Amino acid sequence: MIDPNMFKNLRLRGGFVIASIEFTHAPMVDALEREAVATTRILGRKFDLVI
């Protein structure tokens, strides 16, 4: 399995940063109740990811 800590604070193009990344086995859905594989929360230039 991939260690999510290796992506933490990773700088992306445009000055964005992956602030946190988490892997989950729980089912996720989007706002329209469709199955989703990930969620992203963006705060300023920081991304919080759940995959």
Secondary structure, 3 states (H helix, E strand, C coil): CCCHHHCCCEECHHHCEEEEEECCCCCEECCCCCEECCEEEEECCEEEEEC
